[in-house]
Amino acid sequence: MRGIEPITVNPGDKPKREQHYKRTECMDISAIGRLSTALSETRQSQEIGTTVLKKALDLAAANAAALIASVPAPASSRLPAHIGNMVDVTA
């Protein structure tokens, strides 16, 4: 883990902004464990979400297939053959 420690600057000095702080290196073992746990939980959450999405898509496909199957076939025309063949477009 990186930490930032302030350094003392004499009032007469005009250091650059980057020189006001120095970076220190620290090792935080517990952070590695927390990161590993967080990554594992994220992966598991994504897998659950993907599974739920797949099931929802399968259900939607089954519903669409049932809806298409429930549409009745077109009824045979009981009208005489000459009716409905011409449209009068003059009004």
C-alpha positions as CSV (number, residue, x, y, z in Angstrom):
1,M,0.0,0.0,0.0
2,R,1.3,3.4,-0.8
3,G,1.2,6.2,1.6
4,I,2.0,9.8,1.3
5,E,4.0,11.5,4.0
6,P,4.4,15.3,4.2
7,I,7.9,16.7,4.3
8,T,9.0,19.9,5.9
9,V,9.7,22.8,3.6
10,N,11.6,25.8,4.8
11,P,9.6,29.0,4.3
12,G,12.2,30.6,2.0
13,D,12.4,27.5,-0.3
14,K,10.2,27.5,-3.4
15,P,9.9,23.8,-4.2
16,K,7.8,22.5,-7.0
17,R,4.4,21.1,-6.1
18,E,5.6,17.5,-6.5
19,Q,8.3,18.0,-3.9
20,H,5.9,18.8,-1.1
21,Y,5.2,15.2,-0.5
22,K,7.3,12.0,-0.7
23,R,5.8,8.7,-1.5
24,T,6.4,5.7,0.8
25,E,5.9,2.0,0.1
26,C,4.1,-0.2,2.6
27,M,3.0,-3.8,2.4
28,D,-0.6,-4.5,3.5
29,I,-1.2,-8.3,3.5
30,S,-4.9,-7.9,4.5
31,A,-5.5,-5.8,1.3
32,I,-4.5,-8.8,-0.8
33,G,-7.1,-10.9,1.0
34,R,-9.8,-8.3,0.6
35,L,-9.0,-7.9,-3.1
36,S,-9.2,-11.6,-3.6
37,T,-12.5,-11.9,-1.8
38,A,-14.0,-8.9,-3.7
39,L,-12.9,-10.4,-7.1
40,S,-14.4,-13.8,-6.2
41,E,-17.7,-12.2,-5.1
42,T,-17.8,-10.1,-8.3
43,R,-17.2,-13.2,-10.5
44,Q,-19.9,-15.1,-8.6
45,S,-22.3,-12.2,-9.0
46,Q,-21.7,-12.0,-12.7
47,E,-22.2,-15.8,-13.1
48,I,-25.5,-15.6,-11.3
49,G,-26.6,-12.6,-13.4
50,T,-25.7,-14.5,-16.6
51,T,-27.6,-17.6,-15.5
52,V,-30.7,-15.5,-14.7
53,L,-30.5,-13.7,-18.1
54,K,-30.2,-17.0,-19.9
55,K,-33.3,-18.4,-18.1
56,A,-35.2,-15.2,-18.9
57,L,-34.3,-15.4,-22.6
58,D,-35.3,-19.1,-22.7
59,L,-38.6,-18.3,-21.1
60,A,-39.2,-15.4,-23.6
61,A,-38.4,-17.7,-26.5
62,A,-40.8,-20.3,-25.2
63,N,-43.6,-17.7,-24.7
64,A,-43.0,-16.4,-28.3
65,A,-43.2,-19.9,-29.7
66,A,-46.4,-20.6,-27.8
67,L,-47.9,-17.3,-29.0
68,I,-47.0,-18.1,-32.6
69,A,-48.4,-21.6,-32.3
70,S,-51.7,-20.2,-30.9
71,V,-52.4,-18.0,-34.0
72,P,-55.1,-19.8,-35.9
73,A,-54.6,-20.8,-39.5
74,P,-56.3,-18.5,-42.0
75,A,-59.9,-19.5,-42.5
76,S,-60.8,-20.7,-45.9
77,S,-62.7,-18.2,-47.9
78,R,-66.5,-18.9,-48.0
79,L,-67.0,-16.1,-50.4
80,P,-67.7,-16.6,-54.1
81,A,-64.6,-16.5,-56.3
82,H,-65.5,-13.2,-58.0
83,I,-65.8,-11.2,-54.8
84,G,-62.7,-9.4,-53.5
85,N,-60.7,-9.6,-56.7
86,M,-61.2,-6.0,-57.8
87,V,-60.9,-2.8,-55.9
88,D,-62.8,0.3,-57.0
89,V,-60.4,3.2,-56.6
90,T,-62.6,5.9,-58.1
91,A,-64.7,7.7,-55.5
